[in-house]
């Protein structure tokens, strides 16, 4: 294995054949194979080429022209894109954690569903000696006219990303995970953050004039000296409670569960159903430890909670907020989640299948299907989920990972599946219109 620098040929035009040979050597380098070479290509023109699904982690592409390139589904962990031209590039669903984007130009780039955890997008410049020996900015090749002049970060995972002094005028961050992001002194005027998670984000000194912050999560956000003139902040989740709090109610959760268990055990003859409708449950960090079978929680706030392996069968959770929740391998059999918000939630291996009950007459069984009609599951991970026989009419599954899902006999009439990955999914008998 060797770590060699490929000689620079300033703004040399590379073909797809040249690039494929370069990638093959780099992937051998990553795997420790003989003959591998780390990709270190500077100030080259690779515009319009394809990197789809390839692994170029730790490569160095300082100053390269990647305009209109397709990086979708690729892995670029720790890759250096310092001062690169990425205008109009397709980076959808790419893994870009710890990548160096300092000084990169991303106008019109699409990072929908990309993972940019700990990526560095601060201001950065490459200088060169001018005609009279003075330092001047090094220019990249001209980008064709008529392309969008704003970056698209819709649904991107950008948690803990550093973007100090970034210029993102009119950029689209809708439904992006920007929790813990550092955006000091950034120009975000006219940017769209609709539905984005800005928990504990630091936007000190940034320009957010005319920005759209509707439906955002703003808990713990730092807005010191931030310009918010003419910005729109409607239906945003803030530090204040979004509904009733259990500690202020007449009963504790334990007391409510005790009565609820008696109600289940006696078939409704004693006790009564636990009703958490309208409650803000964000402060109950150990909620996953409690059995929530047959609970009623309409328009409740579960936002950001860890509910891994939780038992929530046959519950009524319509129009509740589960955005950014960890729900991996939870049991939602027979549960109603009509109109619920689950954007960005981790739903890996969740059971949304039907649940069966004996009929009152004892002559058979009744099948109760999970109902997610009209729910929003944008940018969710639904890998290996059981969605057999579920009602998914009008559901938003755009840009969702459905790899290995069991969708047999599910009703997806009117569902939005744009940008979703259905690889190895079982769809026999499913209604997909």
N, C-alpha and C positions, 0 to 999 in steps of 0.2 A: 504494500500500500504506500502511495506517495501523496504528498500535499504540494502540488506544483501550481505555479501561476501561469496561466495561459497568456502568452505575449499579447500586449495591447496593440490594437490596430484602430486608431481613433476613428469612431463612427464608421467602421467597416460594416458593410451590409452582410448579414448572415442569412442563409437559407434555412428552411425547415430541416433539410438533410444535415447541414452543419450543426444545427441545434440538437438534433436527435443524437448525433455522435457525442456531443459535449455532455448531454444528460446521461447517456449510457455510461460514460467514464465516471461521472460524478456519483451515480447510483452504485457503481462498483466500489468507489471510494468509501461511501457510507457503510457498505456491507463488509468492508475490510478485504475485498478481493484484490488479487494481484492485477496490476495494470490500471487500477483506478486512479483518478485525478480529481482533486477538488476544483469545481468550477469557479474561476476567478476571471471574469470577463468585464473589462471596464471601457466605458465610452464607445459601446458598440450599438449598431442599429439592428434591433430584433423586432421591429414593429410588425404587428399583424400575425406573429407566429403563435403556435399552440404549445402550451405547457400542461394541457389537460391531464389531471390525475398523476402527474409526475412528482418525484421527491427531489427537491433541490435545497434541502435544509443545509444551512451554514455556507451557502454559496455567496460569492461577492460579485454584485452587478453594479458597482458604483458608476453613476452617470450614464447608464444605458437608456436607450429609447425603447420602451415597451408599449408605445401607444397602440391601442386596439388589439393587444395580445389577449389570449384566452388562457387564464390561469385556473379556471374553475376546477374544484375538486382536488387541487394539488396540495402538496405539503411543502411549506417554506419556513420551517421553524428556524429562527435565528438568521435568516437570509438577509443580506445587506442590499437594500434598495436605495441607498443614500443618493439623493439628488437625481433620482431616476424620473423619466417622463412616463407616467402611467395613465395619461389621459385617455379616457374611453376604454380602458382595459376591463376585462371581465374577470373578477376575483371571487365570484360567487362560490360559497361553501369551501373556500380555500382555508388551509390551516396556516396562519401567519403569526403565531405566537412568538414573541421576542424578536420579530423582524424589525429591521432598522429602516424607517421611512423618513428619516430626517431630510428635510428639503425636497422631498418627492412631490411631484405635481400629479394630483389625482382628480383633476377636473373631469367630470363625466364618468369616472370609474364606478363600477358596481361591485360593492363588497357585501351584498346581501347574503346573510347567513355565514359570513366568514368569521373565523376565530382570530381575533387580534389581541388576545390577552398579553399584557405587558409589552406590546409593540411600542416603538418609539417614533412619534410623528412630530417631533419638535421642528422648529425652523432650522434649516441648514443650507449652506451654500458651498459650491466648489469655485475656487478662485484660480485665475491664471494670469500670467504676465501679459500686459497689453503692449501696444506698439512702442510706448515710451517707458516701459519697464514698470508701470504702475499696475497694481492688482485690480482686475476687473472680474465680473461674474462670467463663468464659463457657460455658454449657451448650448442648449440642446437643439436637435433638428426641429424645424417648424412643424407644428401640428396642423393638419388640414382644417380649414375653416368650416363653420356651420355645425360643429359638435356642441353638445351641452357644456355650459361653463360651470357646472356645479358637480360636486362629488356625491355619489349615492352610497350611503352606509346602511341602508334599510336592513334591519334584523341582524346586523353584525354584532358579534361578541367582542366587545372592546373593554372588558373589565380591566381596571388598573392600568389602562393605556396612558402613556404620557403624550400630550399633544400641546405643549406650551407654545404660545405665539403662532399657532396654526391659523392659516387663512382658509376658512370653510364657509364663505359667503353663500347663502342659499343652499347649503348642503342638506341632504335628506338623511336624517338619523332616525326615521320612524321605526318604532319597535326595536331599536338597537339596545343592547345591554351596555350601558355606559357607567355601570356602578364602579365607584372608586376612581373614575377617570380624572386625570389632572389636565385641566384646560385653562391654565392661567394666561391672561392677556391674549386670548384668542379672538379672532374676528369671526363671529358666528351670526352676523346680522342676516335676518331673513331665513335662518336655518329652520328646518322642520324636525321637531323632536316628538311628534305625536306618538304617544304610547311607549316612549322610551323609558328605560330604567336608569335614573340618575341618582340612585342611592349613594350618599356620601361622596358625590362628585364635587370636585373643587373647581369652580368657574370664576375664581377671584380675578377681577380686573378685565373680564371678557366683555365683548360687545354682543349683546343678545337683542338689540333693537329689532323689532318687527318679527322676532322668532316665535314659532308656534310650539308652546309647551303644554298643549292640551293632553289630558289623559296620561300624563307622565307620572313617574314615581320620584318624588322629590325629598324623601326622608333623609335627614342628615346632610342635605346639600349645603355647600358653602358658596354664598353669593356676595362675598365681601367686595365692595366697589364694582359690582357688576352692573352694566347698563342694561336695563330692562324696559326702556321706553317703547311703548306701542306693542309690547309682546303680549301674546295670548296665553293665559294660564287658566284653563277651564277644566274642571273635573280631575284636577291633579291630586295624587295621594301625597299628603304631607305628614309631618310628625304628629299632628293632632289626630285623635281617634276618628276613624271613618264610620263609626257606628257605636253601638252600646258596648260597654266593657264588662266582662264577667265579674271582676272584683267589685264592681259597683252594683251588681244585681242583688236580688234577694237570696239567691242560692249560689253555692260554690259549684264548680264543675263536678266535683266528687259527689255532691248531694244530688245534682241533676242526673248524673249517670246511674246512681243507685235507684232512683225512681224509674229511669228509662229501662234498666235491666229488668225490673219487676214487670214493667209494661210488656216487654218482649216475652219473658218467661210465662206470663199468664195469658198470652194472646190478646192483650189489650184490656183484660178484665180488671187489672189493678195497675196503679201507677199511671204514668202518661208519657207520651213520646217526648224526648228531649228536643227542644226547639231553640236553635242558635241563630235563627233568622235575624239579619240586621246587625249581628255582633261583629266587632273587630277583634279577631283572634290572633293577631300578629304577636302579641306578647306571651302567648302560651307556647313556649319553645318545645315542650315535651308532649304536645298534643298527640303525636304519633303513638304514644304509649297507651292511649285510651281507646277502648273499643267504640267505634262510631257507627256500628251497624244500625241501619234504619233511622239514623238521625235526620232531623229536618234542619236545613241551614240555607234558606233562600236569601240571596243578596248579602251573604256574609263575606268577610274579608279574611282570606287565608294567605295572602300575598307573602311570598318568600319563605314560607315555612318548610321545614324538613318533615315530610310525612312518608318516608320510605317504608315500604312493607305495611302500611297502615291498613286496617280492616274497616272499609267504608261501604259494605255491601248494602244494596236495597235502600240507599239514602236518597233524600231529595235535596239537591245542591244547586238548584236552578239559579242562574244569573249571579253566581258567586265568583269571587276574584281569586284565582289560583296562579296568577302570573309569577314566574320565576320560582315556583315551588319545586322541591325535589320529591317526586312521587314514584320513584322507581320501584317496581314490583308490588305496588299497592293493589289491593283487591277492591275494585269498583263494580263487581258483578251486579247487574240489575239496577244500578244507580241512575238517577236522572240528573243530568248536567246541562239541561237546556239553556242556551244563551250564556253559558259560563265562559269566563275569560281564563285561558290557560296558556297564553302566549309565552314562549321561551321555557316552559316547564319541562323538566326531565321526566318523561313518562316511559322510560325504558322498561320493557317487560310487564307493564301494567295489564291487569286482567279486566277488560271491559266486556267480558262475555255475559251470557244470560245466567240467571239464577232460577232454579226450579223449586216450586212449592207444591205440597200436596193440596189437592182441591178440598174444600170444606166437606164435600160429600164422601171423600176418600176413594173416589173412582178413578183417580189419575193424578197427573201433575200439571201445574200451570207454569209456563215459562215467562219470566219477566225479563225483558230485554233492557240493556243499558241504552239510555237516550241522550245523545249529545247534539241534538238538532240545534242548529244556529250557533253552536259554540265556536270560539276562536282558539285554534291550536296552531297558530302561525309560528314558524321557526321552532317547533317542538321536536324533541327526540322521542319517537315512538317505536324505536327498534324492538322487534320481537314482541310487540303487543298482541294481546288476544282481543280482537274486535268482532268475533263471530256473532252473527245475528243482530248486531247493534244497529241502532237507528242514528244515522249520520246525515240526515237530510239538511242541506243548506250549511253544513259545517265548513269552516275555513281551515283547510289543511295546506295552504300555500307554503312552499319552501320548508316542508316538514319531512323528516326522515322516517319513512315507513318501511325500511328494510326488514324483511323477514316477518312482517305483520300477517296475522291471520284475519283476513277480511271476508271470509266465506259467508255468503248470504247476508252480508251487511247492506243496508240501504243508503247509498251515497247520492241519492237524487239531489241535484243542484249543488253538490259539494264543489268547493274550489280546490283543485289539486295542482294548480300551476306551480312549477318548480319543485314539486315533491318527488321523493325518491321511493319507487315501489319495487326496487330490486328484490327478488326472491319472495315477494309477498304472495299470499294465497288469495285469489279473488274469485274462485269458483262460486257461481250462484249469486255474486254481488251485483247490486244494481248501481251502475255507474253511468250517469247521464250528464 
